[in-house]
Amino acid sequence: MRIPDIMPMEKTLSLEAVLAEFAAMTAFVFIGPGSAVGVAGSAGWVQQVALTFGLAITVLAYTFGHRSGGHINPAVTFGLVVAGKCNVLQGIANIFAQILGAFCGAGILAITYDHPQDRTGNLASNVLQAGVHQGSAFMGEVFMTGLLMLVVLETAVNPQSSDNRILAPIAIGFAVYLAHSVLIPIDGCSINPARSFGPAIWTSMMRRDGVNGPDLYAIWRDHWIFWIAPLVGAGVVAGVSRLTPSIAIRLGSSKGEKDASVA
């Protein structure tokens, strides 16, 4: 048994892939933020939530990977387009499906957890913690999304890792776990624009009030970070990955020409 490549470079649009990305993101936003909504602030909650996010990605990647490649993240989809591993039309369709899935998943979460039961007060929306500067959060999101993108490219895309392709979802899940372990105390950890968007939209629409009511200004003031930073991190890593083989080929060609001239 082997997990197929992350997305064939076909020029046609796969509706199956779009529907798979929608379903996967719906489940991911319900499960990941849902774990934070239920246990935030309790002993050891950061590790519990981080592990839940990582396991969710692993399970969903195994479940939907053969349908869509299991992107489950607009930043990853964007990176794969930049790397030349997903065509632009499919990438755009996948991202729209992911955003819609995040909206639906957050809606199901809002119905499941009444406001008094929501220990985050905002459906686990991403917000900067007290004393954290925007630059700090931006750098953390760029770096950890870049790491995630690197893991995806090297375990699920690189032909040299084809023999270990079956283990790619596990490595990717661990990368998500590591990112959340580091970034939850900073900004709740996004590394996924759709994951941030869904809970923020529902929190704003429901305008939950009370002691644990959300600070809508704080949610939207820094929301741009959870879009731009992951896209930058994934795009830079994917761009470097795409350029590196070309540079190596040119360097090898130049060396060959030099050796030939010497001979």
N, C-alpha and C positions, 0 to 999 in steps of 0.2 A: 504493500500500500504506500502511495506517495501523494503528497500534496502538490497539485499542479502549480505552474508559475503564476505569479500574482495577478497578471492580466495579459492575455495575448494581445499583441499589437495589431488587432484587426481594425479595419476602417469602419466597420458597421457598428451600430449601437445594439448592445445586448440588453433587452428588457429584463431577462432573467437576472443579470447582474444588478440592475437598478433595483429590482424588487428585493433581492437578497441584501443589498446595502441598507435599504429602508428597514427591513425586518431586523437585521443585526443591530442597527443603531437604536431602534426602538427598545430592544431588549437591553442594550448596553446602558442607555441613559436611565432606564428604570432600575437596573441592578446596581450600577456603580454609585451614582448619587443617592440611590435608595439606601445603600449601606450607611452612608454618612448621615442621612436624615434620621436613621434609627439609633445610631450609637455615638454621635459626635459629643465630645466632652467627657466620655466615660474613660475608665482606665484602659490604656493601650489601644485607644480607638484609631489612632493614626495608622498603626500597622495593620489593624483589621480592615480598615477601609482600603488601604493601599493593596493589600492582598486580594480583596474582593475585585477591585478594578483589574488587576493583573489576571486573575483567574477568569473573569468575565471575557476578557479579550481572547485568552487561550481557547476557551470553550466555543466562543462564537466564530473564531477563525477556523477551528476544526469543522464546525457545523456548516459554515457558509463559504469556506475557502474555495471549494470546487465549483461554486456558483458564480462568484464575483471576484475572487482573489482575497476576500476578507479584509478590505481596506479599513472600514469602520472608523474613518477619520478623514475629514476634508484635507488636513495637512498632509497625510500620507498619500492620498489620491493626487494632490497637487505635486508632491515630490515625485511620484511615479510618472506623471505627465512630463515633468521637467527631465527626468532621467530617460525618457523615451520608452517607457515600459507600459504606458497606457495612452491610448489615443485621446485627443483633446475632447472630442464629442462625448466619448464614454466618461471621461473625467468630469466634465460639466454635469452630465446626467447623474453620475454617482454622488456628486457633492449636493445637488438639489435633493436627492433621495435621502442622504444622510441628515440634512437639515430638517426635512420633514419628519424623518424617523425620530430625531431628537425632540422635536416638538411633541410628537405623539407619546414618546416614552415619558417625558416630563409631565404630560397631562395625566397619564395613567398613575404616575407617582403622586401627583397632587390629589387625585381622587383617593388613592390608597391611604395616604397619611393626612389626617386632619391637621390643621395648624398646631393645636396643642401638642400633638405627637411629634412634630417636626423639631428635632433638637438643634437644627441649624437655623431655623426661623426663615429660611429662604430657599428651600428645596435644594440645598447644597450648591447654590450659585457660587461662582468664583468671585471672590472679593479679596483685596489686599488686606492682610492682617495689620493691626495697629503697629505703626512705626516702620512699616515696609515701604520703601520708595518704589516708584514706578520703574525706575531703571533696574532695580534689583530683581523685581518680578519679571521684567522683560528679558533680562539676561538668563535667568533660570529657565524660563519657558523656551527660549531659543535653544539653549544648550541641551535640555532634556528631550525636546522634540527632535533635535538633530541626532541625538543618540538613538532614539526610536527609529528614525528614518534609516540610519546606518544599519541597525540590526535587521530591519525589513529587507534592505537591499542585499545585505551579505548572506542572509539565511534563506530568504524566500525568492530571490531573483538571480543572484550570481550563479552562473552555470557551474562554477567550481565547487559549490556547496550542494549540488543536486543529490548526492548520495545521502545527505542528511536532511533533505527537504521535509521529511515527515516530522522532524523536531522543530521546524521553524515557528509554529504557533507558540510553543513553549518558551522559546527564547524571546519572542516578541512580547509575550505576557509578562515575562520577568522584567523586560525593559520598562513596561508600563508600571509594574510594581515599584521598581527602583525610582522612577520619576515621581510617583506619588509619595514615596517615603521621604523624599527630599523636599518636595514643593508643597505638600499639604500645609505645613506650618507657615509657608510664605504667602500663598494665594489660593489655597485649596487644590491646586494642581489642575491645570487644564490640559495642555499639550494636544488639545482636540477642540477646535472652534465650535463644532456642533454640540458637543457635551456642555459647553459653557452657555450656548445660546438658548437651548431648550428650557432649562430651569429658570434662566433670567426672564424669559418671555412669560412663563406661567406665573412666576412670582409677581411680576408687574401687573398682569391681567387680573389676578385674584386680589391684589392689594391687601394682603393679610395684615391685620392690625393686632395689637396686643403687646405684652411684655417682650416677646421674642419676635416682634414684627420686623420685617426686612427694612434695611436702609436702601431704598431704591436708587438714591443718588449715588451711593457708593458702588452699587452693582453696575450701573451704566457708565459712571465716570471712568472706570478703568477697563471697561469691557473690550476696548480696542486692542488691549494688550493680548487678550486671549484669541484674537484673530491674527493680528500682524505677527506676533512673535512665533507662534507655531509654523506659520507659512514661511517665514524667513528661515527658521531653523531647518525645516524639511527641504526648502528650495535650495539652500546653500549646499547641504550635504548631497542632494540629488544632482545638482549642477556639477559639483566636483567629481562625483562618481561618474558622470557621463563624460566629462572632459579627460579624466585620467587615462583611460585606454588610448584615446587619440594622441595625447601627449607622449605616452610610452611608445606608440607606434612610430611617431615622428622622430623621437630620440633614437629608436632602434634603427630606423631608416637612415638617419644622418650618420650614425656610427658605422653602419654597413658601407655607406658611400665613402666615408673617410678611410675605412680599412681597405676598400677596393682601390682607392687612389694611391694609398701607400704601397700596396702590392704592385 
